[in-house]
Amino acid sequence: FRRVLFRSPRVDRQALREHAMTRSGDSEGHMGYQRVSSSTMAAIAYEHSTLTLSIRFQRGSEYWYFSVPETVYLELCAADSKGHYFNARIRNAGYTCQRVQ
């Protein structure tokens, strides 16, 4: 068994934060979805006030992940492979999640 660590890309967090706010919600941080280029995900959203990451998948299901740090959301936005990042840093990271649809 070999553990592979995911290395997050170096990103300009402030620029990503500003980009995410203009695409993902209003100035209060309320969720608004942005479409993503991914074979597994259709859209993502993040609510800053509650640290809730919402992911709509291509097959129609939607999940909310709670207490997700903003850095995880920003790195997901910047990831070349959203599915790889999701599997490595979100899916099995222990975040409480709820299926919405």
C-alpha positions as CSV (number, residue, x, y, z in Angstrom):
1,F,0.0,0.0,0.0
2,R,1.5,3.3,-1.1
3,R,0.1,6.6,-0.2
4,V,0.1,9.3,-2.8
5,L,-0.1,12.8,-1.6
6,F,-1.9,15.4,-3.6
7,R,0.1,18.6,-4.1
8,S,-2.1,21.6,-4.5
9,P,-1.0,24.1,-7.2
10,R,0.4,27.4,-6.3
11,V,-2.4,29.9,-6.8
12,D,-3.1,33.5,-6.2
13,R,-5.7,33.0,-3.5
14,Q,-6.9,36.6,-3.5
15,A,-7.5,36.6,-7.2
16,L,-9.3,33.3,-7.0
17,R,-11.4,34.5,-4.0
18,E,-12.5,37.6,-6.0
19,H,-13.2,35.5,-9.1
20,A,-15.2,33.0,-7.0
21,M,-17.3,35.8,-5.3
22,T,-18.2,37.3,-8.7
23,R,-19.2,33.9,-10.0
24,S,-20.5,32.0,-7.0
25,G,-22.6,34.4,-5.0
26,D,-23.2,37.8,-3.7
27,S,-21.1,40.0,-1.4
28,E,-22.6,38.2,1.6
29,G,-21.3,34.9,0.4
30,H,-24.6,33.2,-0.4
31,M,-24.4,30.3,-2.8
32,G,-24.8,30.7,-6.5
33,Y,-23.6,27.9,-8.7
34,Q,-20.9,28.1,-11.3
35,R,-20.5,25.6,-14.1
36,V,-17.2,23.7,-14.2
37,S,-15.4,21.8,-16.8
38,S,-15.4,18.3,-15.5
39,S,-16.5,14.8,-16.5
40,T,-17.9,14.2,-13.0
41,M,-19.1,17.6,-11.8
42,A,-21.6,19.9,-13.4
43,A,-21.4,22.9,-11.0
44,I,-20.0,24.0,-7.7
45,A,-20.9,26.7,-5.1
46,Y,-19.5,27.8,-1.8
47,E,-21.2,29.7,1.0
48,H,-18.6,31.6,2.9
49,S,-20.7,32.4,6.0
50,T,-21.3,28.7,6.7
51,L,-18.2,27.1,5.0
52,T,-20.5,24.9,2.9
53,L,-19.3,23.5,-0.4
54,S,-22.1,22.3,-2.7
55,I,-21.3,20.1,-5.7
56,R,-23.8,19.1,-8.4
57,F,-22.6,16.0,-10.3
58,Q,-23.2,15.2,-14.0
59,R,-25.5,12.4,-13.1
60,G,-27.9,14.7,-11.3
61,S,-27.1,14.2,-7.6
62,E,-26.1,17.1,-5.4
63,Y,-24.2,17.0,-2.1
64,W,-23.4,19.6,0.5
65,Y,-20.1,19.4,2.4
66,F,-19.9,21.2,5.7
67,S,-17.1,23.0,7.5
68,V,-15.0,23.1,4.3
69,P,-12.2,25.7,4.5
70,E,-12.2,28.3,1.8
71,T,-8.8,27.2,0.7
72,V,-10.2,23.8,-0.3
73,Y,-12.9,25.5,-2.4
74,L,-10.4,27.8,-4.0
75,E,-8.0,24.9,-4.8
76,L,-10.9,22.9,-6.3
77,C,-11.7,25.9,-8.5
78,A,-8.1,26.1,-9.7
79,A,-7.5,22.3,-10.1
80,D,-6.8,21.0,-13.6
81,S,-8.7,17.9,-12.7
82,K,-11.7,18.7,-10.5
83,G,-12.5,15.0,-10.1
84,H,-9.0,14.1,-9.0
85,Y,-8.9,16.9,-6.5
86,F,-12.4,16.0,-5.2
87,N,-11.4,12.4,-4.6
88,A,-8.0,13.3,-3.0
89,R,-9.1,16.2,-0.8
90,I,-12.8,16.2,-0.3
91,R,-14.6,12.9,-0.7
92,N,-12.7,10.9,1.9
93,A,-11.5,13.8,4.0
94,G,-14.1,13.3,6.7
95,Y,-16.3,16.3,6.0
96,T,-19.9,15.9,7.1
97,C,-22.0,15.8,3.9
98,Q,-25.6,15.6,3.0
99,R,-27.2,14.4,-0.2
100,V,-29.6,17.1,-1.4
101,Q,-31.0,15.5,-4.5
